């Protein structure tokens, strides 16, 4: 069997036993990326030399009998929203084209400490805002199951690279569904842990009360393996949870006898594709066959999830993205009107990176007057560096936070967020998990929703509640449409129910093989 | 609920986003539609509901007051579009004639 066909658990075991070298493993994935990613566009950066050198070090340490980390030799792809000191971090934006962070994200540092091999940075919707990856400044990712279709977003590159066996594991981030939705549309397993379970330090901030890092892999067991290394408290993130990290991989085997799973009738309303509904119902039946019982539960405010999310997330984003000011890092519009160029004093050359306008091209005709050259530089840098969806959300958030609208929009959304959280708390008094579809439809065509921002927002209708409530969720394939597209199933659990979510998904995957199906890709 | 072009232009300045006439045209329509959509929250009675700004009820989180390491000046300036080795350089902060 090729290394690219093995699970993360199998790869780590094979490398540990000496049946496979870390170098051969890393090269197998890098070769597959080189041959296939031209048509998928899942990767924004891959540093073959550094990855192979890292793998060789692990092999040398193994030969010398030195202790190895729990992920020794495992290739991992990382969403380009997480800072890496040795690879650029663009967050899918021209604003950060070529940006080289001065430190590793906590998750990246944990992966390296576990002796994983970071093989590349994955493509994503700009600043993680989007549900199709079409908002990337570096071109959309294509769904490996149908290259004319979107992989979902915003962690579309992370989902697509796992689906295409370009990486056994990828790291994503989920603010309103950005791990689970692309995992569902690409037929892989995506895990969004409880808010705070994994440190956000070094994750480019989008909406800080909702953002959560998590793994995407072929199986729940592989997600559990990676979780053991990346979860846990970080003194550098005051919102990271201090709770002890369980040995997730040791807690997967207990049968599901007596597990109470909630089913929400309102999930099956208008807009749910019939093939998706049928796949989800079949998964409920499989869980029942495995010993679980199904109970109807209500989430009365679920229908307000999208409007609540599309106030809170843009408000937080408008504040978080204020840091892109053309001063500290990122794109700066040059030259400023009416302002002489500052002398270069022996420092590195002015970066060309990020410029949307070519040198010599006339400046865009902007409306209005700027108070000062500084303000003009801010406004033009941001106009040139951000793409349309990011601008839309910054504008929406700024509007909703502005004088006269704050109470009607932002404060109102925070109150409804409380109601949504209370719905989940109440439901979890009678059931252990809540299940349903991940997305209302299977993967849609590239370009199908780009003309209507609101239609794109609705792809997150089943996933945003998890983030608003701060709880965990996992999505995994539960079937395929007649047209061969994956159908996703989602489980949501109470805060810190990671072991149960992973176990329930793992037990399902022990009975079924949907998660093992591979798209046919021409090499 | 709809926004006027003037509203959008004002928000653009608050957000420090330069907008073209075409941006204004497009965003006035798009934002109006989105604001109308999110306004459905006003139909809910939330008079007795406490706002939930954050899913965790942690309050102040303090670390021990011990010196740690931070970025060097060189590291902090490494990605700055303009700097002089110790400071970030910016255009004039005061009006049009304030260029120094």
Contacts between the chains, C-beta under 8 A, distances in Angstrom:
chain1	res1	chain2	res2	distance
A	99	B	79	6.0
A	100	B	78	7.3
A	100	B	79	6.4
A	102	B	71	5.6
A	102	B	75	4.4
A	102	B	76	7.3
A	102	B	78	6.5
A	102	B	79	7.7
A	103	B	71	7.7
A	195	B	55	4.7
A	195	B	56	6.6
A	196	B	55	7.8
A	196	B	56	5.7
A	209	B	53	6.6
A	209	B	54	4.7
A	209	B	55	6.5
A	235	B	63	5.7
A	238	B	58	7.3
A	238	B	61	4.0
A	239	B	54	7.6
A	239	B	56	6.1
A	239	B	58	6.8
A	239	B	61	8.0
A	241	B	56	7.6
A	301	B	44	7.7
A	304	B	40	7.2
A	304	B	41	6.2
A	304	B	44	6.8
A	307	B	37	6.1
A	307	B	38	4.2
A	307	B	39	7.9
A	307	B	40	5.5
A	307	B	41	5.4
A	308	B	41	6.6
A	310	B	34	6.8
A	310	B	37	7.5
A	310	B	38	5.6
A	311	B	38	5.3
A	311	B	41	7.5
A	318	B	15	6.3
A	322	B	16	7.5
A	325	B	16	7.5
A	326	B	81	6.2
A	327	B	80	7.0
A	327	B	81	7.3
A	327	B	88	5.1
A	327	B	90	5.6
A	328	B	79	7.4
A	328	B	80	5.9
A	328	B	88	6.3
A	329	B	79	3.6
A	329	B	80	6.3
A	329	B	81	7.8
A	330	B	79	7.5
A	330	B	81	7.8
A	331	B	81	7.7
A	332	B	81	3.7
A	332	B	82	7.3
A	334	B	81	7.8
A	336	B	91	4.5
A	338	B	96	5.6
A	338	B	99	6.7
A	339	B	91	4.5
A	339	B	92	5.9
A	339	B	99	4.9
A	340	B	99	6.3
A	342	B	82	5.7
A	342	B	84	7.9
A	342	B	89	4.9
A	345	B	84	5.2
A	345	B	85	6.4
A	346	B	85	7.8
A	347	B	83	6.4
A	347	B	84	7.7
A	347	B	85	6.6
A	350	B	81	7.0
A	350	B	82	7.5
A	351	B	81	6.7
A	364	B	18	7.3
A	364	B	20	5.5
A	365	B	20	5.9
A	365	B	21	7.2
A	366	B	18	4.1
A	366	B	19	6.4
A	366	B	20	5.9
A	367	B	9	6.1
A	367	B	12	7.9
A	367	B	18	8.0
A	367	B	19	5.5
A	367	B	20	6.6
A	367	B	21	6.0
A	367	B	23	8.0
A	367	B	24	6.1
A	368	B	9	6.0
A	368	B	12	7.6
A	368	B	13	6.4
A	368	B	19	7.7
A	370	B	18	7.9
A	371	B	95	7.0
A	372	B	91	7.6
A	372	B	92	6.1
A	372	B	93	6.1
A	372	B	94	5.9
A	372	B	95	5.4
A	372	B	96	7.2
A	372	B	98	6.5
A	373	B	91	3.7
A	373	B	92	4.5
A	373	B	96	7.1
A	373	B	98	7.4
A	373	B	99	6.3
A	374	B	90	5.5
A	374	B	91	4.9
A	374	B	92	6.3
A	374	B	93	4.9
A	375	B	16	7.0
A	376	B	18	7.7
A	376	B	91	7.4
A	377	B	90	7.1
A	377	B	91	4.9
A	378	B	16	4.4
A	379	B	12	7.9
A	379	B	13	7.5
A	379	B	16	5.1
A	379	B	17	6.2
A	379	B	18	3.9
A	380	B	18	5.0
A	382	B	15	7.8
A	382	B	16	5.7
A	382	B	17	5.1
A	382	B	18	7.2
A	383	B	17	5.7
A	383	B	18	3.9
A	383	B	19	7.1
A	386	B	17	7.4
A	391	B	17	5.9
A	391	B	23	7.7
A	391	B	27	7.7
A	392	B	27	6.9
A	392	B	30	6.3
A	392	B	31	7.2
A	392	B	34	7.7
A	394	B	15	5.1
A	394	B	17	6.4
A	395	B	8	7.1
A	395	B	11	5.4
A	395	B	12	6.8
A	395	B	15	5.8
A	395	B	17	6.9
A	395	B	27	6.1
A	395	B	31	6.1
A	396	B	31	6.2
A	396	B	34	5.9
A	396	B	35	7.4
A	398	B	11	5.2
A	398	B	14	5.2
A	398	B	15	4.1
A	399	B	3	7.3
A	399	B	7	7.5
A	399	B	11	4.8
A	399	B	31	6.9
A	399	B	35	7.2
A	400	B	38	7.8
A	402	B	11	6.7
A	402	B	14	6.1
A	408	B	42	7.0
A	409	B	38	6.8
A	409	B	41	8.0
A	411	B	51	5.8
A	412	B	41	5.1
A	412	B	42	6.8
A	412	B	46	6.6
A	413	B	38	7.6
A	413	B	41	6.3
A	414	B	51	3.5
A	414	B	52	5.6
A	414	B	53	5.6
A	415	B	44	8.0
A	415	B	46	3.8
A	415	B	49	4.3
A	415	B	50	7.3
A	415	B	51	5.2
A	415	B	52	7.5
A	416	B	41	5.4
A	416	B	44	6.0
A	416	B	46	6.4
A	416	B	49	7.8
A	417	B	51	7.6
A	417	B	52	4.4
A	418	B	49	5.2
A	418	B	50	5.9
A	418	B	51	6.6
A	418	B	52	3.9
A	419	B	44	7.3
A	419	B	46	7.1
A	419	B	49	6.1
A	421	B	52	5.9
A	421	B	55	7.1
A	453	B	30	5.9
A	453	B	33	7.9
A	453	B	34	6.7
A	454	B	33	6.1
A	454	B	34	6.2
A	454	B	37	5.9
A	457	B	34	8.0
A	468	B	55	7.8
A	469	B	55	6.6
A	470	B	54	8.0
A	470	B	55	2.3
A	470	B	56	6.7
A	471	B	55	7.9
